[in-house]
Amino acid sequence: YLAQLYYSQKQYEKAIKEFEIILSLNPTENADLVYLLGTLYLETQNKPKALELFNRALKINPNVAEGHNALGMALMADEDYDNAITEFRAALKLNPNLLEAHNQLGLAYINKRDADSAIAELQTVVKQDPNNLAGNHNLGLALIQRSDYNAAIDIYRMLIALNANDAEAHYNLGLALKYKDDFPGAIAAFQRSIELQPNLQEAYYSLGITQMQIGKLDEAITAFRGAIKARPDWADAHYTLGTALQQKGDLNGAIAAFREAIRIAPNSPQVHNTLGTALRQKGDAEGAKVEFAEAARLNKLKSNNQAATFATNTGVQKMKEGDLAAAIEFFERAIKLDADYAPAHYNLGLALLKKGNKEAAQAAFTKANQLDSHLKPPRP
């Protein structure tokens, strides 16, 4: 009773303690209880523990669609989109009418930039439930991703008609209008979203970009500063603020903004190069030289990374064709170009596993996971 009370009051940490006690006293694990505990850990942002518990619940009873959906959501929170998609599909195989799984699967496809697959899933949601807010919001995003701006605009205007205070709908409407080059309409939509949700950092940023596009630098600078106030560690906002200040002729302000962007994200050749230009304009030749040199160094690394990406993609294609020897050669070439490119290590592991070299495959998977925690070995 106490555990349920804490849960209903959203006192999740206290609820977790009570449910842990109940679980420890139960000699036979209850899948529903394990699943509920996993949900609580997900609410408290403890993604590894949530993933562990959802997997445990499904081992007890693998035929629960909601359990696969919950595991998929936890994997989504961990940005493991491929395995999330697998779980949402498993949920839908068990219950094709589980709209939340269709919605989450659509969102996973959006994150994978597969707009067509996302639209198919999300249209299923809104066909069965025309006023489903999450489904409509996500369908609009997928349509924007596919550059079908008119359809997206229709969806967001419909959502605003249902709830005029929906800040997200106003913001996404602004995006669609901006992509259609309707700058006055986009600005009005962004401003309305900010009125409704004053800490909506993306709205400030998009407002600033749009105002820069039409030459309103003072208004853009104000918007970028709003974005930074909402999220002080946003390197892109500092950089674009610097760009606007540089265009205004405020070199000291621009240099300060560029330096702050570099402090937050030091590996951007573009920011170093732009800072170098501002320093040169100010007459600081030595400072400019240092920044241009760093930009050149980072650009070389970026070039190596692009070559490694190409080699890895070629290796993936060779692996699909069944030519494992050629695939391994391309993955190893990618690693020589950029030893920190995690997908090369991961795909090398897949190729080695297919070839039967489990020990070397595991070493490649371990390295990939060290470089990118979202890349995990495939399940047996």
N, C-alpha and C positions, 0 to 999 in steps of 0.2 A: 504493500500500500504506500509506504513512504517513498519507494523508488518511483512509483507512478505519479505521486504528488509532485516530486521534484521535476519529473519529466514534463508534466503539464504546465509547471511554472517556468519552464525553460532554464532551470538551474541544473545545467547539464553535468557539471563536474560532480555535484552531490549525487545526482541520479546515477552516474557511472559507478561511484563507490558502492551504492546500494545494490545495483544490478550485479556488480562483480561478486559481492557477498552471496547473493542468491545463486549465481552460477556456480560458485565454489562449493555450495552446499548440495547442489543437485548432482547425484552420481551419474545420471544419464543426461547428456547435453541436449538441451531443447533448442531446435533450430530457430524458432521464433525469438527466443530470448537472446541468442547469440547475434541474430540479425539486428535486433533492437539495440543491443549494445554497440554494434558496429555503426549504426546510424548516429548514436550519441557521440562516438569518437569522431565521426565525420563532421558533426556540428561543431566540435571543439577544434577542428582543423588538424586532428591527429590522423593524417591520411594513412601512414603505414599500419597503425593499429586497426583502423577501419577496414583496410584491405585484408588484413589477416583474419578478422572476424567474419567478414562476408564470405571469404573462401571457406572458412570453417563451417559456416551455416550451410553452404552449398554442398559440402562433403556429406553433411548429415542428411540433407534432403536436396538433391540436385534438380528436382522437378518443380521448383517454385519460381515462376516468372519474375515476381517482384524481387526475389533474391538476386537473380542475374542482373536485373535493372539496377539495383542498388550497387552491386559490384561495378557495373559499368559506369555509374555516376562517380564512384570513388576513383576509378581509373581515369575518368575525364578530369577530375580535380587534380590528378597527378600528371595530367597532360599526356597520358599513355593512350592515345586515340585509337590505335590499331586494336589493342586488346579490349578497349571499351566497346568498339564496334562489334567485336566477337560476342561480348556479353549481351549487348542489346539485341543482337540477332537471336541469341539463345533464348532470351526472354520472349521475343515475338514468335519464335517457333512453338513455345509452350502456350502463349496467349496472344494470338494475332491482333486482338482488340485492345491491347494495353497501350493506350494513347501516350502515356508518359514515356514508354520505351521508344515509340515512333518519334516523339519530340526530341528525346535525348540522342537518338541515332541521327536525326537530322542535324542537330547541333554538332555532333562529332564530325559529320561530313563537312559542315561549314568550316570547322577547324582544320580539316584536311584539304580545304579548298576544292571540294568536289561538289559544286553547286547543284548540278543536275540530280545527283543522288539525294542531296539534302532536300531539294524541292519535292521530290517524289514522296519522301517520308512525311514531310510537313504538310503537304496537301492531303495526305491521308488523315492527319490530325484535324485539320480545319474542315474537311468534308464531313467528318463524323461529329465535330463539335465546332460550328462556325464561330462561336464567340470565345474560343480557347485563346486566352491572352498570350501565353508563352508560345503556343504554336504559331499564332499570327506574327508575333514579333520576330521569331526565328525565320519564318517564311519570308518576311520582308528582307531580312539580312541576306538570305540565300539569293533572293531575286536581285538585290544590289550587287552581290558577288558575281552574278551572271550578267550584269549590266542591263537588266530589265527594269529600268528605273520607273517607268510609268506604272507598272504593276505594283512595285514597292510603294510608290506614293499613294496609290489607291488603298493599300492595306493600312498604312500608317494614318491616313486621314480617317479611315473607318475606325481605327482604335481610338483616335482623338475624339471622334463623335461619341464613342462609348464612354470615354473618360477624358474630359478636357484637361485634367491635371496630370496626365501620364507624361512625365518628363522624358522617359526613354523614347516614347513614340514621337514626341516633338523633335528630339535629337536625331533619331534615325530618319525622320522626314527631312530634316535639314541636310543630312548626308545625301539622300537621293536627289534632292533639289540642287545641291551643289554640283553633283556629278552631271546633272542636266544643264549646268551653267545658268541656273536660275539663282543668281547670287542674292538679290533682295529677298526672295522667298526663303533661301537657306539661312540668311542672317536673322530674319524674323523668327524662324523656327529654333535656331540655336539660342537666341536671346530668351525666348519663351521657356525653353528647357532649363536655362540657368535660373530664371525667375522661380521656377517650380522646385529646382534642386540646386541650390547655390554652390555645392561642392562637386558638381559634375565636371570633372577635370577635362574630359574629352570634348565637352561642349565649348568650353573656353578656347581650347586649342583649335578646334575646327572653325570656330568663329574667327579667331585670329588669322588663320590661313586664308579663309574666304575674304576677309577685309584686306589682307595683303594683295590678294589677286586683283582687287579693284582699286588698289592704290591708296587705301585709307590706313596709312601707317600709324598714326596716333591711336586710332581705335584698335588696330591689331596689337600694338604694344600693350595697351591696357588689357586686352583679352589674354595675351600670353602671360602677363603678370598674374592674372586671375588663375590661369592653369597652374602656375608655379606655387601660388598660395595654397591651392587645393592639393598639390602634390609637389613638394619642394625638391624631391630627388628625381624629377623627370628630366633627363638629359635633353631630349628632343625639344621640350618647351624652352629650356635655357638657350639652346642653339638657335631656334627660330626667333626668339626674342633678340638675340644678338644680331641675327641677320636683318631684322627690322630696324634695329638701332643703327646698324652700319649704313643701311640705305638712307636713314635720316641724317647721317653725318655725325652721330654721337659715337665716336670711336672709342672713347674711354668706357662708355656703357657697354658697347658691343664686345670689347676685349674682356671685360669682367664677366659677361654672360658666357662667352666662349670658354673662358678658363673654368667656369663653374660646370659647364657641360663636360669638359675633359676630366675634371675631378670626379664626376659621377661615372662617366663612361670613357675611359682613357684610350680605348682602342679604335676610335673612329678616325680614319685618315681624312675624311671630309672636314671634320671640325678642326683638326690640326692645320689643315691647309687654309681654311677660311680664317683662322686665327692668325696664321702667318701673313695673309694678305692684309688684315687689319693692322698688324704691327708694322708692316712695311709702309702702309699709308700714313701711319703715325710717325714714321721716321726711325723706327727701331729695327735697323737692318740685321743686327746680330740675333735679336729675338725671333725675327721672321725666319732667319736661316735655320735656327734650331727647329722651329715648327715645320718648315718645309721638309727638313731631313727626316723628322719623325713620320710625317705623312707619307714620304717615299718608302720608308721601312715598312709601315703598316700596309701600304698598297701592294708591296711585294708579297707579304704574307697573305693578303686577300687574293692575289693572283694565284698563289700556290693552292689556296683553299678552293678556288674555282676550278682549277685543274684537277684537284683531288675529287671534287664533286662530279666532274665529268667522267673521270676514270671509274668512280664508284658506280655511277649510273650505267656505264658501259658494262661493268662487271655484273650488275644485276640483270641486264638483258642477256648476257652470256649464260648466266645461271638459269634463267627461264628457258633458254634454248637447250639446256642440258650439258653445256660445255663447261664443266666444273674447273678443268685445268686453266682455261682461258679466264674464267671468272676470278679464280684465286690470283692469277697473275695481275689482273687489273686492280683488285683490292689491295694487293701488296704494293703496287705502283702508287696508288692513292695514299697509302700510309707513308711512303717515302717522301711524297710531296708535302704532306701535312700530317705529322704523327699524331696530332690532337683532333683529327677529324673522326668523330665517334662512329658515324654510319659506315665508314670503311672497315673499321674493326668489327662492327656488328655483322655486316654482310659477309666478311671473311669467315666469321664464326659459323654463319649459316651454310656457307659453301663447304667448309671443313666438316661440318656435321653431316651434310649430305654424302660426303666422301667417306664417312666412317671414322674420321680422326677426332674422336670425342675430346681427348685431352687438349689438343691444340684449339679446338673449337671453344672449349670452356675458357681457355686463356684469352681468346679474342673477345668473348662475351664479357668477361670480367673487366678487360681494358675498356670496352665500349661503355659499360656501366659506370666505371670510374670517371669517364669523360662526360657522360650524360646519363644521369640517374634514371631517366625515362626509358632508356634502352635496356630491357631485361631479356634474359635468355628465353627462348620459346618454351612453352610448357610441354612437358613430356606427353 
